Amino acid sequence: MVKIIYIEHDGTEHPVDVDVGTSIMEGAVSNSIPGIDADCGGGCACATCMVFIDDEWKDKMSSMSDEEESMLDFHEYKEDSSRLGCQIPITEEFDGLKVKMPPSQH
């Protein structure tokens, strides 16, 4: 397990232990983190699990697929640091990762 810190738009932090091999989205859902709705269940079809990833962590993540990029293009709060939590499998390297959520997900 690794510690992931989910941060709501208002700054409220939720540090939780998440199993390696699950996704950032699955970790949020299984720990009842507000702000990650995961309406499509992880199918890269809704963008309700969008998170912002700090630059220091980007190199440790799998690259973004064309499908994920297309889905993010429709999100009103998309930034360069945006990713879909359902598309990022958690590895041992993610211990201490902080992910922030946009204001639309509260």
Helices and strands as residue ranges (DSSP letters): E 2-7, E 13-18, H 24-30, E 50-53, H 55-58, H 66-72, E 82-84, G 85-87, G 92-94, E 97-100
